Amino acid sequence: MSQVLHTPPPTPDAVAPVPAGHDLAALAARHGLSVSGARPSLPEYVRQLWARRHFITAFATAKLTAQYSQAKLGQVWQVMTPLLNAAVYYFIFGMLMNTSRGVEDFVPFLVTGVFVWTFTQSSIMAGTKAVSGNLGLVRALHFPRAALPVSFCLQQLQQLMFSMAALVVILLAFGVPPAASWVLAVPALVLQFVFNAGVALVMARVGSKIPDMAQLMPFLLRTWMYGSGVMFSIHHMTGPDSGLPSWVGPLLQVNPAVVYIDLMRFALIDSFGGGMLPDHVWAMAVGWALVAGIGGFIYFWKAEETYGRG
């Protein structure tokens, strides 16, 4: 007996094939369809990011809490890690290499530099892996991807707050008196956070396309650190008696890391006077924050629809 295969009659809901040459974009618009993960306009993207500000804050806090959850000392390491780094740098540079020569209040000077530099370094490193290290979250949920590098920078800012509490104790222990200038630390940190977030956004996009960048960044950041006056005074090292060309000092002082470190030292350490700061230092701090913050945000936004794909 032969079997006959009957084609079932079309149902009312069956979708008819799209005629050749038909405008698919117009068809999608007519039915209220949009491209999944399409990049929104820049103002809309900013609104979406602001709407998720509570997620960004909660994500940063959760990451900070979990960072040392497996260690027996727990959150104590939030203060111990930068202090130990400062102790190592003091032994190598302050004692063995004698870079403390001519620098008053060298321990507060060094610790301030280490803490402020660590904030920038950790923000950029975390930003580099913000997308590539969270692909599961990126592919599972729809949200502005800029929330990830921004939240990691916020996590590092929260980490810095613990370090700043320890720094105040160190300043008082080494005889640095409280002063009205301490309030200048607030705008300096705000500008540095904007700068860090902008660079982290740039590196997040680069890191999402070039995973090996996360392995290269520690070497680049270490080189940047040695040119940023973290362990020595640029003002003293590039002075008239240094034997260096006259352009070396001004070139180093426009380094954004130097700008934010020197601003923090000027705010907190009484012996670090305005004569050690480069000209127009606040203008440079604002300029670096705007260039990195706005430029980095736009650069990251332009690749919004590519994150987590491929």
GIBELFEN-V577299 format. One record per residue. N is the residue number from 1. RES is the residue in one small letter. SS is DSSP state (alpha for helix, beta for strand, coil for the rest). PHI is phi in radians with two decimals (NA if undefined). OMEGA is omega in whole degrees, 0 to 359 (999 if undefined). Layout:
n=N res=RES ss=SS phi=PHI omega=OMEGA
n=N res=RES ss=SS phi=PHI omega=OMEGA
This chain:
n=1 res=m ss=coil phi=NA omega=180
n=2 res=s ss=coil phi=-1.49 omega=179
n=3 res=q ss=coil phi=-1.81 omega=180
n=4 res=v ss=coil phi=-1.93 omega=179
n=5 res=l ss=coil phi=-1.62 omega=180
n=6 res=h ss=coil phi=-1.71 omega=175
n=7 res=t ss=coil phi=-1.34 omega=182
n=8 res=p ss=coil phi=-1.10 omega=179
n=9 res=p ss=coil phi=-1.12 omega=180
n=10 res=p ss=coil phi=-1.13 omega=178
n=11 res=t ss=coil phi=-1.47 omega=180
n=12 res=p ss=coil phi=-1.07 omega=183
n=13 res=d ss=coil phi=-1.57 omega=182
n=14 res=a ss=coil phi=-1.10 omega=182
n=15 res=v ss=coil phi=-1.58 omega=180
n=16 res=a ss=coil phi=-1.31 omega=179
n=17 res=p ss=coil phi=-1.09 omega=181
n=18 res=v ss=coil phi=-1.32 omega=179
n=19 res=p ss=coil phi=-1.05 omega=179
n=20 res=a ss=coil phi=-1.03 omega=178
n=21 res=g ss=coil phi=1.42 omega=180
n=22 res=h ss=coil phi=-1.29 omega=181
n=23 res=d ss=coil phi=-1.35 omega=183
n=24 res=l ss=alpha phi=-1.16 omega=180
n=25 res=a ss=alpha phi=-1.12 omega=179
n=26 res=a ss=alpha phi=-1.18 omega=178
n=27 res=l ss=alpha phi=-1.10 omega=179
n=28 res=a ss=alpha phi=-1.12 omega=180
n=29 res=a ss=alpha phi=-1.14 omega=181
n=30 res=r ss=alpha phi=-1.15 omega=181
n=31 res=h ss=coil phi=-1.73 omega=176
n=32 res=g ss=coil phi=1.27 omega=181
n=33 res=l ss=coil phi=-1.69 omega=177
n=34 res=s ss=coil phi=-2.46 omega=180
n=35 res=v ss=coil phi=-1.22 omega=180
n=36 res=s ss=coil phi=-1.17 omega=178
n=37 res=g ss=coil phi=1.30 omega=180
n=38 res=a ss=coil phi=-1.12 omega=181
n=39 res=r ss=coil phi=-1.28 omega=177
n=40 res=p ss=coil phi=-1.34 omega=175
n=41 res=s ss=coil phi=-1.14 omega=183
n=42 res=l ss=alpha phi=-1.07 omega=177
n=43 res=p ss=alpha phi=-1.06 omega=179
n=44 res=e ss=alpha phi=-1.15 omega=179
n=45 res=y ss=alpha phi=-1.12 omega=178
n=46 res=v ss=alpha phi=-1.10 omega=179
n=47 res=r ss=alpha phi=-1.11 omega=179
n=48 res=q ss=alpha phi=-1.11 omega=180
n=49 res=l ss=alpha phi=-1.16 omega=179
n=50 res=w ss=alpha phi=-1.13 omega=180
n=51 res=a ss=alpha phi=-1.13 omega=180
n=52 res=r ss=coil phi=-1.83 omega=181
n=53 res=r ss=alpha phi=-1.09 omega=179
n=54 res=h ss=alpha phi=-1.22 omega=175
n=55 res=f ss=alpha phi=-1.11 omega=181
n=56 res=i ss=alpha phi=-1.07 omega=180
n=57 res=t ss=alpha phi=-1.14 omega=181
n=58 res=a ss=alpha phi=-1.15 omega=179
n=59 res=f ss=alpha phi=-1.12 omega=179
n=60 res=a ss=alpha phi=-1.11 omega=181
n=61 res=t ss=alpha phi=-1.13 omega=179
n=62 res=a ss=alpha phi=-1.12 omega=179
n=63 res=k ss=alpha phi=-1.11 omega=180
n=64 res=l ss=alpha phi=-1.14 omega=180
n=65 res=t ss=alpha phi=-1.15 omega=183
n=66 res=a ss=alpha phi=-1.40 omega=187
n=67 res=q ss=alpha phi=-1.03 omega=182
n=68 res=y ss=coil phi=-2.04 omega=185
n=69 res=s ss=coil phi=-1.16 omega=181
n=70 res=q ss=coil phi=-1.54 omega=181
n=71 res=a ss=coil phi=-1.49 omega=182
n=72 res=k ss=coil phi=-1.17 omega=179
n=73 res=l ss=coil phi=-1.44 omega=174
n=74 res=g ss=alpha phi=1.01 omega=187
n=75 res=q ss=alpha phi=-1.25 omega=176
n=76 res=v ss=alpha phi=-1.06 omega=180
n=77 res=w ss=alpha phi=-1.15 omega=177
n=78 res=q ss=alpha phi=-1.10 omega=177
n=79 res=v ss=alpha phi=-1.69 omega=185
n=80 res=m ss=alpha phi=-1.16 omega=184
n=81 res=t ss=alpha phi=-1.06 omega=178
n=82 res=p ss=alpha phi=-1.15 omega=178
n=83 res=l ss=alpha phi=-1.15 omega=178
n=84 res=l ss=alpha phi=-1.14 omega=176
n=85 res=n ss=alpha phi=-1.05 omega=179
n=86 res=a ss=alpha phi=-1.11 omega=180
n=87 res=a ss=alpha phi=-1.12 omega=179
n=88 res=v ss=alpha phi=-1.12 omega=180
n=89 res=y ss=alpha phi=-1.14 omega=179
n=90 res=y ss=alpha phi=-1.14 omega=180
n=91 res=f ss=alpha phi=-1.14 omega=185
n=92 res=i ss=alpha phi=-1.33 omega=187
n=93 res=f ss=alpha phi=-1.56 omega=182
n=94 res=g ss=alpha phi=-1.32 omega=185
n=95 res=m ss=alpha phi=-1.75 omega=184
n=96 res=l ss=alpha phi=-1.32 omega=183
n=97 res=m ss=coil phi=-1.68 omega=174
n=98 res=n ss=coil phi=0.99 omega=176
n=99 res=t ss=coil phi=-1.33 omega=178
n=100 res=s ss=coil phi=-1.34 omega=183
n=101 res=r ss=coil phi=-1.04 omega=177
n=102 res=g ss=coil phi=1.45 omega=182
n=103 res=v ss=coil phi=-1.85 omega=176
n=104 res=e ss=coil phi=-1.26 omega=178
n=105 res=d ss=coil phi=0.89 omega=188
n=106 res=f ss=alpha phi=-1.12 omega=181
n=107 res=v ss=alpha phi=-1.12 omega=174
n=108 res=p ss=alpha phi=-1.03 omega=178
n=109 res=f ss=alpha phi=-1.02 omega=182
n=110 res=l ss=alpha phi=-1.21 omega=183
n=111 res=v ss=alpha phi=-1.10 omega=177
n=112 res=t ss=alpha phi=-1.05 omega=179
n=113 res=g ss=alpha phi=-1.08 omega=181
n=114 res=v ss=alpha phi=-1.13 omega=182
n=115 res=f ss=alpha phi=-1.12 omega=182
n=116 res=v ss=alpha phi=-1.18 omega=178
n=117 res=w ss=alpha phi=-1.13 omega=180
n=118 res=t ss=alpha phi=-1.03 omega=177
n=119 res=f ss=alpha phi=-1.05 omega=179
n=120 res=t ss=alpha phi=-1.18 omega=182
n=121 res=q ss=alpha phi=-1.05 omega=183
n=122 res=s ss=alpha phi=-1.16 omega=179
n=123 res=s ss=alpha phi=-1.12 omega=182
n=124 res=i ss=alpha phi=-1.21 omega=179
n=125 res=m ss=alpha phi=-1.11 omega=179
n=126 res=a ss=alpha phi=-1.15 omega=179
n=127 res=g ss=alpha phi=-1.12 omega=181
n=128 res=t ss=alpha phi=-1.04 omega=182
n=129 res=k ss=coil phi=-1.82 omega=186
n=130 res=a ss=coil phi=-1.11 omega=181
n=131 res=v ss=coil phi=-1.57 omega=184
n=132 res=s ss=alpha phi=-1.12 omega=180
n=133 res=g ss=alpha phi=-1.59 omega=181
n=134 res=n ss=alpha phi=-2.32 omega=183
n=135 res=l ss=alpha phi=-1.11 omega=178
n=136 res=g ss=alpha phi=-1.03 omega=179
n=137 res=l ss=alpha phi=-1.20 omega=181
n=138 res=v ss=alpha phi=-1.11 omega=183
n=139 res=r ss=alpha phi=-1.43 omega=183
n=140 res=a ss=alpha phi=-1.56 omega=187
n=141 res=l ss=coil phi=-2.15 omega=176
n=142 res=h ss=coil phi=-1.77 omega=178
n=143 res=f ss=coil phi=-2.82 omega=177
n=144 res=p ss=coil phi=-1.08 omega=185
n=145 res=r ss=coil phi=-1.12 omega=178
n=146 res=a ss=alpha phi=-1.08 omega=179
n=147 res=a ss=alpha phi=-1.06 omega=183
n=148 res=l ss=alpha phi=-1.23 omega=179
n=149 res=p ss=alpha phi=-1.09 omega=178
n=150 res=v ss=alpha phi=-1.13 omega=180
n=151 res=s ss=alpha phi=-1.16 omega=178
n=152 res=f ss=alpha phi=-1.19 omega=175
n=153 res=c ss=alpha phi=-1.16 omega=177
n=154 res=l ss=alpha phi=-1.14 omega=176
n=155 res=q ss=alpha phi=-1.06 omega=179
n=156 res=q ss=alpha phi=-1.19 omega=176
n=157 res=l ss=alpha phi=-1.16 omega=176
n=158 res=q ss=alpha phi=-1.10 omega=176
n=159 res=q ss=alpha phi=-1.06 omega=181
n=160 res=l ss=alpha phi=-1.12 omega=180
n=161 res=m ss=alpha phi=-1.07 omega=176
n=162 res=f ss=alpha phi=-1.11 omega=180
n=163 res=s ss=alpha phi=-1.13 omega=181
n=164 res=m ss=alpha phi=-1.16 omega=176
n=165 res=a ss=alpha phi=-1.09 omega=177
n=166 res=a ss=alpha phi=-1.18 omega=180
n=167 res=l ss=alpha phi=-1.14 omega=178
n=168 res=v ss=alpha phi=-1.06 omega=178
n=169 res=v ss=alpha phi=-1.08 omega=180
n=170 res=i ss=alpha phi=-1.13 omega=179
n=171 res=l ss=alpha phi=-1.04 omega=180
n=172 res=l ss=alpha phi=-1.17 omega=181
n=173 res=a ss=alpha phi=-1.15 omega=181
n=174 res=f ss=coil phi=-1.73 omega=171
n=175 res=g ss=coil phi=1.43 omega=176
n=176 res=v ss=coil phi=-1.51 omega=185
n=177 res=p ss=coil phi=-1.37 omega=174
n=178 res=p ss=coil phi=-1.07 omega=182
n=179 res=a ss=coil phi=-2.53 omega=179
n=180 res=a ss=alpha phi=-1.09 omega=181
n=181 res=s ss=alpha phi=-1.16 omega=180
n=182 res=w ss=alpha phi=-1.06 omega=180
n=183 res=v ss=alpha phi=-1.17 omega=177
n=184 res=l ss=alpha phi=-1.18 omega=178
n=185 res=a ss=alpha phi=-1.11 omega=182
n=186 res=v ss=alpha phi=-1.16 omega=178
n=187 res=p ss=alpha phi=-1.11 omega=178
n=188 res=a ss=alpha phi=-1.11 omega=179
n=189 res=l ss=alpha phi=-1.21 omega=178
n=190 res=v ss=alpha phi=-1.08 omega=179
n=191 res=l ss=alpha phi=-1.13 omega=179
n=192 res=q ss=alpha phi=-1.15 omega=178
n=193 res=f ss=alpha phi=-1.10 omega=179
n=194 res=v ss=alpha phi=-1.09 omega=178
n=195 res=f ss=alpha phi=-1.08 omega=180
n=196 res=n ss=alpha phi=-1.04 omega=181
n=197 res=a ss=alpha phi=-1.11 omega=179
n=198 res=g ss=alpha phi=-1.11 omega=179
n=199 res=v ss=alpha phi=-1.16 omega=178
n=200 res=a ss=alpha phi=-1.10 omega=177
n=201 res=l ss=alpha phi=-1.14 omega=177
n=202 res=v ss=alpha phi=-1.08 omega=183
n=203 res=m ss=alpha phi=-1.24 omega=177
n=204 res=a ss=alpha phi=-1.13 omega=177
n=205 res=r ss=alpha phi=-1.15 omega=179
n=206 res=v ss=alpha phi=-1.09 omega=181
n=207 res=g ss=alpha phi=-1.15 omega=178
n=208 res=s ss=alpha phi=-1.23 omega=180
n=209 res=k ss=alpha phi=-1.73 omega=182
n=210 res=i ss=coil phi=-2.18 omega=183
n=211 res=p ss=coil phi=-1.02 omega=181
n=212 res=d ss=coil phi=-1.18 omega=180
n=213 res=m ss=alpha phi=-1.06 omega=179
n=214 res=a ss=alpha phi=-1.12 omega=178
n=215 res=q ss=alpha phi=-1.42 omega=182
n=216 res=l ss=alpha phi=-1.46 omega=187
n=217 res=m ss=alpha phi=-1.02 omega=179
n=218 res=p ss=alpha phi=-1.00 omega=180
n=219 res=f ss=alpha phi=-1.24 omega=178
n=220 res=l ss=alpha phi=-1.13 omega=181
n=221 res=l ss=alpha phi=-1.20 omega=179
n=222 res=r ss=alpha phi=-1.14 omega=177
n=223 res=t ss=alpha phi=-1.09 omega=178
n=224 res=w ss=alpha phi=-1.08 omega=181
n=225 res=m ss=alpha phi=-1.07 omega=183
n=226 res=y ss=alpha phi=-1.18 omega=176
n=227 res=g ss=coil phi=-1.75 omega=186
n=228 res=s ss=coil phi=-1.99 omega=175
n=229 res=g ss=coil phi=1.14 omega=180
n=230 res=v ss=coil phi=-1.22 omega=185
n=231 res=m ss=coil phi=-1.83 omega=181
n=232 res=f ss=coil phi=-2.59 omega=180
n=233 res=s ss=coil phi=-1.59 omega=177
n=234 res=i ss=alpha phi=-1.09 omega=180
n=235 res=h ss=alpha phi=-1.03 omega=180
n=236 res=h ss=alpha phi=-1.44 omega=185
n=237 res=m ss=alpha phi=-1.26 omega=182
n=238 res=t ss=coil phi=-1.97 omega=181
n=239 res=g ss=coil phi=-1.22 omega=182
n=240 res=p ss=coil phi=-1.05 omega=183
n=241 res=d ss=coil phi=-1.60 omega=184
n=242 res=s ss=coil phi=-1.36 omega=183
n=243 res=g ss=coil phi=1.42 omega=179
n=244 res=l ss=coil phi=-1.53 omega=175
n=245 res=p ss=coil phi=-1.01 omega=186
n=246 res=s ss=alpha phi=-1.14 omega=183
n=247 res=w ss=alpha phi=-1.47 omega=184
n=248 res=v ss=alpha phi=-1.16 omega=181
n=249 res=g ss=alpha phi=-1.04 omega=178
n=250 res=p ss=alpha phi=-1.02 omega=179
n=251 res=l ss=alpha phi=-1.14 omega=180
n=252 res=l ss=alpha phi=-1.17 omega=185
n=253 res=q ss=alpha phi=-1.31 omega=175
n=254 res=v ss=coil phi=-1.54 omega=174
n=255 res=n ss=coil phi=-1.02 omega=184
n=256 res=p ss=alpha phi=-1.04 omega=178
n=257 res=a ss=alpha phi=-1.10 omega=178
n=258 res=v ss=alpha phi=-1.12 omega=181
n=259 res=v ss=alpha phi=-1.02 omega=184
n=260 res=y ss=alpha phi=-1.30 omega=177
n=261 res=i ss=alpha phi=-1.16 omega=181
n=262 res=d ss=alpha phi=-1.15 omega=177
n=263 res=l ss=alpha phi=-1.10 omega=180
n=264 res=m ss=alpha phi=-1.20 omega=177
n=265 res=r ss=alpha phi=-1.13 omega=179
n=266 res=f ss=alpha phi=-1.10 omega=181
n=267 res=a ss=alpha phi=-1.25 omega=191
n=268 res=l ss=alpha phi=-1.78 omega=188
n=269 res=i ss=coil phi=-1.89 omega=186
n=270 res=d ss=coil phi=-1.11 omega=183
n=271 res=s ss=coil phi=-1.36 omega=178
n=272 res=f ss=coil phi=-1.57 omega=187
n=273 res=g ss=coil phi=-1.47 omega=181
n=274 res=g ss=alpha phi=-1.14 omega=178
n=275 res=g ss=alpha phi=-1.15 omega=178
n=276 res=m ss=alpha phi=-1.54 omega=181
n=277 res=l ss=coil phi=-1.59 omega=174
n=278 res=p ss=coil phi=-1.22 omega=178
n=279 res=d ss=coil phi=-1.10 omega=176
n=280 res=h ss=coil phi=0.98 omega=186
n=281 res=v ss=alpha phi=-1.14 omega=180
n=282 res=w ss=alpha phi=-1.20 omega=177
n=283 res=a ss=alpha phi=-1.11 omega=178
n=284 res=m ss=alpha phi=-1.15 omega=180
n=285 res=a ss=alpha phi=-1.09 omega=178
n=286 res=v ss=alpha phi=-1.14 omega=181
n=287 res=g ss=alpha phi=-1.07 omega=179
n=288 res=w ss=alpha phi=-1.09 omega=180
n=289 res=a ss=alpha phi=-1.13 omega=181
n=290 res=l ss=alpha phi=-1.21 omega=181
n=291 res=v ss=alpha phi=-1.08 omega=182
n=292 res=a ss=alpha phi=-1.25 omega=184
n=293 res=g ss=alpha phi=-1.14 omega=182
n=294 res=i ss=alpha phi=-1.25 omega=180
n=295 res=g ss=alpha phi=-1.07 omega=180
n=296 res=g ss=alpha phi=-1.13 omega=180
n=297 res=f ss=alpha phi=-1.15 omega=180
n=298 res=i ss=alpha phi=-1.15 omega=179
n=299 res=y ss=alpha phi=-1.06 omega=179
n=300 res=f ss=alpha phi=-1.20 omega=182
n=301 res=w ss=alpha phi=-1.07 omega=183
n=302 res=k ss=coil phi=-1.10 omega=179
n=303 res=a ss=coil phi=-1.89 omega=186
n=304 res=e ss=alpha phi=-0.92 omega=187
n=305 res=e ss=alpha phi=-1.36 omega=181
n=306 res=t ss=alpha phi=-1.73 omega=186
n=307 res=y ss=coil phi=-1.23 omega=178
n=308 res=g ss=coil phi=1.46 omega=180
n=309 res=r ss=coil phi=-1.88 omega=177
n=310 res=g ss=coil phi=1.55 omega=999
